[in-house]
Amino acid sequence: MPVAIRGSSSPLEAVGVVYRGQEPNDEYLGTCFALYFPRKCFLTAAHCIGDLPAHELFVVTQIWGQTESVVERVIKHPTADLAILVLPPDSGVMARSFWGCAGYQLGEDFYAYGYPVDVLGENAKRPTARLFKGHFQTFSKFRSLDGRYEYEAAELSIPCPAGLSGGPLFNMADQRFAIGMATENRDSRTTLDSWEEEQQGSEVRKSIYQEIIRYGVALLLKPLEPWLKSQIIEPYKTPVPKPSTE
């Protein structure tokens, strides 16, 4: 069971997982986390759920023992890799929530939390809670390889393993606010590492070897905060805790 990083409330208590179906062996889709209101709305990466209907999606939290709920409605951002999973009022899911969206700086350290899936070993295909640490390397407009999503993103100093997509990124300075959400990876090739030529008759075959470096990509939440508030806060008309001025 995750342990609070600092104080009596931990951002880890806002994180859950998304499954397709409600049975033990059903398909694991990715990580999710609550924003603004606990037990009402969870964010995840839109690519994790694809075009699945809401009634096939289940949010599961485990911080205080396993609780789960079917998703009542899915709200997708028109361009970003972001989806809101709206739970029914009587969901029974136990979780805290992030209060809002934090700013970010180049070189700033972050923590990322989620449920990646191991490919091999005793935990193969089983989501396992893990906490990652890294720093922001650059910020830019990011477009997914399939061209489906475009959003303001941070390049991370660590890769995002399968299953971490949809998980929150936050700063130790104020854990009440989420900075971003893990989405995918970006591959970068170094300059020429080595090459060799082979004579085959009248032709010369050249082989070039380059090292591939993989960086994680995170969707930044602050640029999308007006849209998030319009979809989450306004429909409920419930006051959101204000950050301390101390």
Order of alpha helices (4+ residues) and beta strands (2+ residues): beta-beta-beta-alpha-beta-beta-beta-beta-beta-beta-beta-beta-beta-beta-beta-beta-beta-alpha
